[in-house]
Every structure is written in structure tokens, then in C-alpha cells.
Amino acid sequence: MADKMDDNYIKELAEEISKDSTISYDDLPKYDLFLSQVIDFLNDKFVDDKYTNNIVQNYIKSEVISKPEDGKKRGYTKIHLVQLVLLSFMRPVLTTEEIKKVFRLAFNDINDRSDDIIAWETAYKIFVETQSNSFKEYLNTPALDEDKLTEVIKELDLDEKDENSIRTFVVVMTLIAQASAIKKLVQKIVNEYHSE
């Protein structure tokens, strides 16, 4: 292991991990789900998190994620999955209250779609791109690429009053993606070392 531990080896590991770590928006289930299906999906994608019905319901009661669709047995939409996948990356780094504050930056009231500054789909796609880049280029890029951040904000065509809020949201989610990438990379290195 020691003779392999160089920048190229770490970059190769980062690239390998990046292939398995991101879930594109299009790969999320297209149809509404039962809670049990949501739990199965999350536990399949986030093996270490051990989601349960109670965990998801507590996030709903605490207004970290939005309530399921009223009166529908399959009340969990793609938006719920987006919220839960983002939350899965945030959980190891932020408290529940901090996650709520981050979501409020872009979505205000979690149960009111009409006051969202950007769409959940947009937020998710920004995160997936950032996360993918965090794995592939983490050794070569600064913690925050100001030009890329300015480009993302410009593309969103926001009201001036919302720009600072969304800029903060994107910065936080970028740092979450980088923290996640580094954590997974460290785990992979440690596990490979101990498997020798």
C-alpha cells in the first residue's frame, strides 16, 4: 500500500468512487412511491445510513423534508427522494437544524412549493455535478470555484434579492459534496490498506 500511495493512486480511487456515488436525477424513480419503497431505495443507495420509517417520518414532522402527498398511498414523489438524497449527504456534516436552515435558503417553507426560489430538480442537478467534480478534480481545484459559482447563479436568472440566498445555498452544498467525497475517499484508502 505505501508504495501505491501517491497522487495518481488517490486520483484513480477518487474516479472509481465517483462512478458509484452520484445518482443522476434521471435515475431516481419516476413514479410516486410508498414509504417502504422509499426506505428500500435509500438503504440500497446509502448502505451505511440504515433508514427506517421512523427516521423519515421524524424528518417530515420536524419539517426538514416535505409532507407526503395528502390522501395518496403512494405519497412520496421524486421531490421527496431529492430531499432525502441531499439530506443523506448532509447528515454526516450538519445537524437537523442546520439542514433545515440550508434548505430554507433555496426553498423557504419546506411544505410550500410556491415560495421555492429554485426548483428541487435544479438544486439536485447542481449538487450532482458539484459532487461528481469534487471526486474527479478534488486535488486540483480550490475549495470553491468562484467563476463556476457566478456562472451557476447567472444561469438561474434569479431576482437580485434571491441571489445571495442561492449563492449561500450553492456554496454550502458544494462544501457538503466535497466533504462527502473526501470522507468516502478516506474510507476507501483505509479499507484497502487493512485488506492487504
For each residue, the residues with C-beta under 8 A, 3 or more apart:
1: 4 5 192 193 196
2: 5
3:
4: 1 9
5: 1 2 9 10 189
6: 9 10
7: 10 11 139
8: 11 12
9: 4 5 6 12 13
10: 5 6 7 13 14 139 185 189
11: 7 8 14 15 139
12: 8 9 15 16
13: 9 10 16 17 185 188 189 192
14: 10 11 17 18 135 136 138 139 181 185
15: 11 12 18 19 135 136
16: 12 13 19 20 188
17: 13 14 20 21 135 181 184 185 188
18: 14 15 21 22 131 132 135 136 181
19: 15 16
20: 16 17
21: 17 18 131 135 180 181 184
22: 18 128 131 132
23: 27 28 45 85 128
24: 27 28 128
25: 28 82 121 124 125 128
26:
27: 23 24
28: 23 24 25 78 81 82 85
29: 33 37 41 78 81
30: 78
31: 74
32: 69 72 74 75 76 77
33: 29 37 38 41 74 76 80 81
34: 37 38 73 74 76
35: 38 39 53 56 57 68 75 76
36: 39 40 53
37: 29 33 34 40 41 76
38: 33 34 35 41 42 56 76 80 81 84
39: 35 36 42 43 51 52 53 56
40: 36 37 43 44
41: 29 33 37 38 44 45 81
42: 38 39 45 46 49 51 56 84 85 88
43: 39 40 46 47 49 50 51
44: 40 41 47
45: 23 41 42 85 88
46: 42 43 49 51 88
47: 43 44
48:
49: 42 43 46 88 91
50: 43
51: 39 42 43 46 55 56 84
52: 39 55 56
53: 35 36 39 56 57
54: 57 58
55: 51 52 58 59
56: 35 38 39 42 51 52 53 59 60 65 84
57: 35 53 54 60 61
58: 54 55 61 62
59: 55 56 62 64 65 84 87 96
60: 56 57 63 64 65 66 67 68
61: 57 58
62: 58 59 96 100
63: 60 100 110 111
64: 59 60 83 87 96 99 100 103 110
65: 56 59 60 80 83 84 87 110
66: 60 79 80 83 110 111
67: 60 70 111
68: 35 60 72 75 76 77 80
69: 32 72 75 76 77
70: 67 75
71: 75
72: 32 68 69 75
73: 34
74: 31 32 33 34
75: 32 35 68 69 70 71 72
76: 32 33 34 35 37 38 68 69 80 81
77: 32 68 69 80 81
78: 28 29 30 81 82 121
79: 66 82 83 120
80: 33 38 65 66 68 76 77 83 84
81: 28 29 33 38 41 76 77 78 84 85
82: 25 28 78 79 85 86 120 121 123 124
83: 64 65 66 79 80 86 87 103 120
84: 38 42 51 56 59 65 80 81 87 88
85: 23 28 42 45 81 82 88 89 124
86: 82 83 89 90 123 124 127 173
87: 59 64 65 83 84 90 91 99
88: 42 45 46 49 84 85 91
89: 85 86 92 93 127 131 176 177 180
90: 86 87 93 94 98 99 102 176
91: 49 87 88 94 99
92: 89 179 180 183
93: 89 90 176 179 180
94: 90 91 98 99 102 176
95: 98 99
96: 59 62 64 99 100
97: 100 101
98: 90 94 95 101 102
99: 64 87 90 91 94 95 96 102 103
100: 62 63 64 96 97 103 104 110
101: 97 98 104 105
102: 90 94 98 99 105 169 172 173
103: 64 83 99 100 106 107 110
104: 100 101 107 108 110
105: 101 102 165 166 168 169 172
106: 103 116 117 118 123 165 166 169
107: 103 104 110 115 116 117 118 120 123
108: 104 112 115 116 117
109: 112 115
110: 63 64 65 66 100 103 104 107
111: 63 66 67
112: 108 109 115 116
113: 116
114:
115: 107 108 109 112
116: 106 107 108 112 113 119 120
117: 106 107 108 158 162 165 166
118: 106 107 122 123 156 158 166
119: 116 122 123
120: 79 82 83 107 116 123 124
121: 25 78 82 124 125
122: 118 119 125 126 156
123: 82 86 106 107 118 119 120 126 127 169 173
124: 25 82 85 86 120 121 127 128
125: 25 121 122 128 129
126: 122 123 129 130 152 170 173
127: 86 89 123 124 130 131 173 176 177
128: 22 23 24 25 124 125 131 132
129: 125 126 132 133
130: 126 127 133 134 170 173 174 177 178
131: 18 21 22 89 127 128 134 135 177 180 181
132: 18 22 128 129 135 136
133: 129 130 136 137 141
134: 130 131 137 138 174 177 178 180 181
135: 14 15 17 18 21 131 132 138 181 184 185
136: 14 15 18 132 133
137: 133 134 140 141
138: 14 134 135 141 178 181 182 185
139: 7 10 11 14
140: 137
141: 133 137 138 145
142: 145
143: 175 178
144: 149 171 174 175
145: 141 142 148 149
146: 149 150
147: 150 151
148: 145 151 152
149: 144 145 146 152 153 167 170 171 174
150: 146 147 153 154
151: 147 148 154 155
152: 126 148 149 155 156 170
153: 149 150 156 158 163 166 167 170
154: 150 151 157
155: 151 152
156: 118 122 152 153 166
157: 154
158: 117 118 153 162 163 166
159: 162 163
160: 163
161:
162: 117 158 159 165 166
163: 153 158 159 160 166 167
164: 167 168
165: 105 106 117 162 168 169
166: 105 106 117 118 153 156 158 162 163 169 170
167: 149 153 163 164 170 171
168: 105 164 165 171 172
169: 102 105 106 123 165 166 172 173
170: 126 130 149 152 153 166 167 173 174
171: 144 149 167 168 174 175
172: 102 105 168 169 175 176
173: 86 102 123 126 127 130 169 170 176 177
174: 130 134 144 149 170 171 177 178
175: 143 144 171 172 178 179
176: 89 90 93 94 127 172 173 179 180
177: 89 127 130 131 134 173 174 180 181
178: 130 134 138 143 174 175 181 182
179: 92 93 175 176 182 183
180: 21 89 92 93 131 134 176 177 183 184
181: 14 17 18 21 131 134 135 138 177 178 184 185
182: 138 178 179 185 186
183: 92 179 180 186 187
184: 17 21 135 180 181 187 188
185: 10 13 14 17 135 138 181 182 188 189
186: 182 183 189 190
187: 183 184 190 191
188: 13 16 17 184 185 191 192
189: 5 10 13 185 186 192 193
190: 186 187 193 194
191: 187 188 194 195
192: 1 13 188 189 195 196
193: 1 189 190 196
194: 190 191
195: 191 192
196: 1 192 193
